[in-house]
Amino acid sequence: MNALPSLDVLKTFVVVAERLNFTHAARLLHITQGAVSRQISGLEQRLGYALFIRQARGLGLTDAGVMLLAPLQQALGQIDTALAGINNRPGRLRVKCPTCAMRWLLPRIMQLQNQHPELDITLTTSISHGVDFAGEHFDAAVVFGRPESKKNRVIHLFDEVLSPVCVPELWADGEERDIAAVLADKTLLHPTRDRRDWQLWLTEAGMRDLPNAKSQHFDTLDLAMTAAVQGYGIAMGDLCLVENELDSKRLIAPFPQSIQSGAAYYLVFPEQKVLSPALKLFHVWLEQEALSSRRRLAVHLSNTEAIAIPAVAINSLSAI
C-alpha cells in the first residue's frame, strides 16, 4: 500500500477546494500563497490527476476534485472531533503566548500548577502577537497590542512601559552626563530592526536621533532582554516583563524616564456561557498577578518620571 499524503497537504486541499482561491486559503492556513500552490501541485503529481481547473477568473474543481472533497471533509472533521475530545479533558488548558511575555508568564504558570497539581497547562510560544481561535487549537492566549475581536473575552493585564535596562556593571561610573553622552559609549540592544522602542523613548526624553552608539539587533524582545542580562549592552525593556530581574538586581533601570507606548498585554479567550473550572481558575489567577505587577510598577514610577506617548505616536505599533 502506498504511503498516504500528509494530513497538512490534505487539509490544504480541503481549504483551497472550499474557497477556490489560493490567497484566501494561504491566509487561513497561515502559510504563503507559494506554499499552498506547491502543496497542491505536489498532491496532484502524487495522485496522478488534476484536482483543480486553473482559469483566468479563478479556480474550479475537476470531477476528481469534487469526488475527493466530501470524504476528506468528513475524515478531517472526525479527526478534529477526536482530538477535541482528548484535549478538552478536565484540567487541561492550551495557552498561547508571545515570546516577549514569557519572562512574566512562565514563572506564574509554574507557581499556579504547583498550587493546583490537577491543572495541566500546555504553553506554546510564538513570535506572533495575536491568536485566531477559529484556526488555532488554544483555550486562551496572552496577546500584545490592541485586540479588537468582539467574539473573544478580553482582559487587560498591564500596559507596556519602556525604559532602558542593563546590568549594574555597565553603570559603574556615577558621573552625571546628558543622555546622549551616557549612551554614546554603550551598545544599544534593539528588539526590532526599525529601532522603534528606542526612538520613542529618546524622542520623549528630548533627543531627535539615536546617539552615535554601537547597536545590536534581535528578532524578539526576549532575545534582547537575554543579551542585556548577559551584559552585552543596554536594552529598551518593558518594566513589567523584567520585574523579576529588576527585583533581583540582575538588571537596573538607570534612567528616571519611562514611557507608556500605548500598547498593552491582554488575556483573551473565546466568549462562552460557561467557563471550564480550569479556565476560570487560570484567568482569575492571572488577573490577580497582573494587578500585583501593576501595583509594583506604580510604586516604581512614583519615584521616577513617567512619560505618556500621545496616541498618534503609536500608530506603527503592532495591532492584533
Residue, then its C-alpha position, 0 to 999 in steps of 0.5 A: m500500500n502506498a504511503l498516504p499524503s500528509l494530513d497538512v497537504l490534505k487539509t490544504f486541499v480541503v481549504v483551497a477546494e472550499r474557497l477556490n482561491f489560493t490567497h484566501a486559503a494561504r491566509l487561513l492556513h497561515i502559510t504563503q500563497g507559494a506554499v499552498s500552490r506547491q502543496i497542491s501541485g505536489l498532491e496532484q503529481r502524487l495522485g496522478y490527476a488534476l484536482f483543480i481547473r486553473q482559469a483566468r477568473g479563478l479556480g474550479l474543481t475537476d470531477a476528481g476534485v469534487m469526488l475527493l472533497a466530501p470524504l476528506q471533509q468528513a475524515l478531517g472533521q472526525i479527526d478534529t472531533a477526536l482530538a477535541g475530545i482528548n484535549n478538552r479533558p478536565g484540567r487541561l488548558r492550551v495557552k498561547c503566548p508571545t515570546c516577549a511575555m514569557r519572562w512574566l508568564l512562565p514563572r506564574i504558570m509554574q507557581l499556579q500548577n504547583q498550587h493546583p497539581e490537577l491543572d495541566i497547562t500546555l504553553t506554546t510560544s510564538i513570535s506572533h502577537g495575536v491568536d485566531f481561535a477559529g484556526e488555532h487549537f488554544d483555550a486562551a492566549v496572552v496577546f500584545g497590542r490592541p485586540e479588537s475581536k468582539k467574539n473573544r473575552v478580553i482582559h487587560l493585564f498591564d500596559e507596556v512601559l519602556s525604559p532602558v535596562c542593563v546590568p549594574e556593571l555597565w553603570a559603574d561610573g556615577e558621573e552625571r552626563d546628558i543622555a546622549a553622552v551616557l549612551a554614546d559609549k554603550t551598545l544599544l540592544h534593539p528588539t526590532r530592526d526599525r529601532r522603534d522602542w528606542q526612538l520613542w523613548l529618546t524622542e520623549a526624553g528630548m533627543r531627535d536621533l539615536p546617539n552615535a552608539k554601537s547597536q545590536h539587533f534581535d528578532t524578539l524582545d526576549l532575545a534582547m532582554t537575554a543579551a542585556v542580562q548577559g551584559y552585552g549592552i543596554a536594552m529598551g525593556d518593558l518594566c513589567l516583563v523584567e520585574n523579576e530581574l529588576d527585583s533581583k538586581r540582575l538588571i537596573a533601570p538607570f534612567p528616571q524616564s519611562i514611557q507608556s507606548g500605548a500598547a498593552y498585554y491582554l488575556v483573551f479567550p473565546e466568549q462562552k456561557v460557561l467557563s471550564p473550572a480550569l479556565k476560570l481558575f487560570h484567568v482569575w489567577l492571572e488577573q490577580e498577578a497582573l494587578s500585583s505587577r501593576r501595583r509594583l510598577a506604580v510604586h516604581l514610577s512614583n519615584t521616577e518620571a513617567i512619560a505618556i506617548p500621545a496616541v498618534a505616536i503609536n500608530s506603527l505599533s503592532a495591532i492584533 
